[in-house]
Amino acid sequence: MIEVQTYDRLIAHLPKIALTESQELFLGGPFTPESEKETDEHLLQDDAQT
């Protein structure tokens, strides 16, 4: 188990295309439609901040 801040810093180094796959790996299965929507919203927020 790692801290959320550590996870966020690690994820920041991955290409955006790999973010969904890495999160599915940590969740232990495929995304639900709700989880996929939340991830997409998070990516849009990250893009807006950069």
N, C-alpha and C positions, 0 to 999 in steps of 0.2 A: 504494500500500500504506500502511495506517495501523497504528498500534500498537493492540494489543488493548485497552488501557485507554481510548484515545480512542474506539474503536469502542463499547465498553461505555457510555461516557458519552453518546455520540450516541444509541444505542439506548434508553437510559433515557428519552429525551424522546419517543419514539414511543408511540402507544397500543399496548396488547398485541396487538390484532388485526393490526397492521401488522408485528409482529416476525417472524412466519413468512415473510411475503412479502419483507421486506428480506433475511432470511437466504438465501432461495432465490435472490434476485437476486445476492448476493455469491457464492453457490456456483455460480451459472451454470446452475441447473436445479432441478427439483422435489426435494423432500425424499424421502429413503428412509424407510421406516417407523422405522428405528433413529434417524435424525436427528430425525424428528418427536417421537419419544419423549424424546430428550435435551432438545429444546427445551421440551417440556411440563414436564419435571422441573425445568429451569432456571427457568421461570416460576413454578412452585409454590414453589421456594426463595426467589425474589424476593418473592413475596407473603407468605411466612412471616417474612421479615426486616423488612417494612414494617408 
